[in-house]
Amino acid sequence: MTRENPNALVIDPRDSVAMLLAPIDPGGVIIWRAADGSVTSCAAREAIAAYHKVAVRAVRTGEAVVKYGADIGIATRDIPAGAHVHRHNLCSKGADSHDV
């Protein structure tokens, strides 16, 4: 992917995660266009499947995780930029829900 061809989708400037549009390998470059039109990138910390969430900035334990401008859950551990965000590090605010 070139810097003009993002491989991740960020919708809202509050988003702490992006959705990957293609699978990525560890060390691969994750590229997204910010709300202001600037192109930003970070390195993938692990292999991540297409259509999964990836942190676009560091998220601390207990902090809300935001996708498409909506709070989708709470980080259960520190999540560095470029890390996969899923059940192993994210918990829904619902009582027994882990479907995030």
Secondary structure by P-SEA (a helix, b strand, c coil): ccccccccccccccccbbbbcccccccbbbbbbccccbbbbbbbcccccccbbbbcccccccbbbbcccccccccccccccccccccccccccccccccc
